[in-house]
Amino acid sequence: MKLGGIESWGLCVSFLIIKQCKVMKFQSLPKVLVALFVTSIFSIAFYSCKEEAVPKQEMEQRQIKEVTVENGRLKFADEAHFKDVFNSLMKNQNPIFLSNWESKFQNYTSMKKAYLNLTDNDKLKIAETKSNKGFEGFLTIIQNGEEIEAIKNTEHPIYSIMFNKEGLVLIGNNAYKFEYNRILKLKDYNSNKIDALNNGKITNEVQVIPLRISKVPIFNNNAKVRDIDDLDRECHSMYSNNKAFAAYFTLYGQAEVNLFGWNVDFDGSFDGYFALAKHRKRFLGVWFNSDTQSLRLTGQFLFYNGSSNQLVNIDSGTCNDCSEQAAAYFWGGSYPATGWVKSSGTDYDYNYHECQVSK
């Protein structure tokens, strides 16, 4: 298995690590079911595994490779090519730069652009049916309590422009389909196989890679378990009954389990973050991203790298007539971290609104 590439998406993950308590022998512990814990495998796969050395000449050859478009899908020569482009875009997350990068491809519509192109009639259909039928390639309906929201299958600033409106990207001989909760890898793709995949047919040639798995260890009734997967934070500041500024972030990483007596304590070690600010409007009970006069994403993350505290600042700048600002960053290791993110701006009523969330 070659780590660090596409093949490791479903394998390069964070496990719950049980640390032995000094006052108790490991054999005397109750039977523990320790399950796989993943916040977003896909978003950390390239960074959480050890990189292989790449000869300078090979790197120079990679840099001259061009991304092409094949039947409305971005086509990359191989996994290394995909990774190089991804890394380059991660270093240039300016919205104008990313928009210009996407617009240079003819006959291509990204997942992000497809969402932005939703018409009022599209939103009416989605809201009335509470279904994403006809829009499955780029949109998912999620429900949190009584609130329902229509979101892109990924809101990551880079993946949302590298995968097309079907949720597809072509890498070498394989096609990858990005759904909200999984990646579908189709080996040796052709048009018929892709049509079948888009119609929901999962054959033996399709590898299913889950993205969001959340399981907790099972102890006996005397154990106390605290949240281990509470890595996400979100705020929602509503106004005018049907509009809101929202901020969201998640810390990517692993959870460690420390046993002290029969109590369980969880301490996180994180590889980086994804942060999002957006303006939303409720349409027949369903929230959609909606343009506002101005929007800004700001925040800070603090992590300890083993020798000193490191501060990472976020400031997207102000965008006008837009609906979202996003940022992602990996700090090159797994460290304890904390942070906050703010979504702020003005609607066309010229009133200022904001919400802030922290961990």
C-alpha angles and dihedrals in degrees: 000000000000109000123210096039137086092283090065096056092102096033109042097079143133120264131199106254118207112213115205115242112234093223095052133050115239092234091061094060120106117259108283128201105205111190136194113277120201130166096178116340093183095055096051101035096097094049108034095064129070114270120234119229112257120206113242093239092052090049091052090051090051092051093060094052113112125219110235134196121238117184092334095313129107111249122208123190095229143329092283090054092051091049093049092052092045092051091048092052091046087061092051106046096153105134093227092051092049092047091051091048091054095043093059090072113086120217091014129123117181127214089254095050092047090055092048089050094059110129127214088256090054091051091047091054093048094045095047094049097033084221138115093214108147091019100059094120094069110007137066132186113223129181127207110182106308094339120098122195135184108215138167115268085248127015093190108129094230106033091048090063098038094056117064131229089279090053090249137136127173119223118177108309094338135083123212124202118199114212126173096262104019149025119233115207115199114196121218093359128206132171094268093050091048091049089052091048092051088051090056099258112147110196132178087269092063120086114203114213114187117219105189117045121158119179129151128213116261117230131170121277093271093064123094116216124197126195112289101174099045093118097126127085128185137173130191122196109191127197136165088028094271108043132073146171111225134190126194138175139169130195114222117216149073137307123226124207120217119189118209109172106309094330123099123215123188124205121182130226113193138197099198145306146265116211131186137184119188144164116227137193126197114232115189091332097316123104118227131176108265132187119255133187094257136359133183134183117206134163149127135236125195122197133173113227096193096271108040144002115266122204122207117193125203124202118153093182120232120303121196126219092005136122107211146025121193138181136181130188139174120201098204101253145039112271140152108272145175135181154151136233131198131199113199142160148105130282123216086274085072091235119134119238134177146164130194131198130188143179 
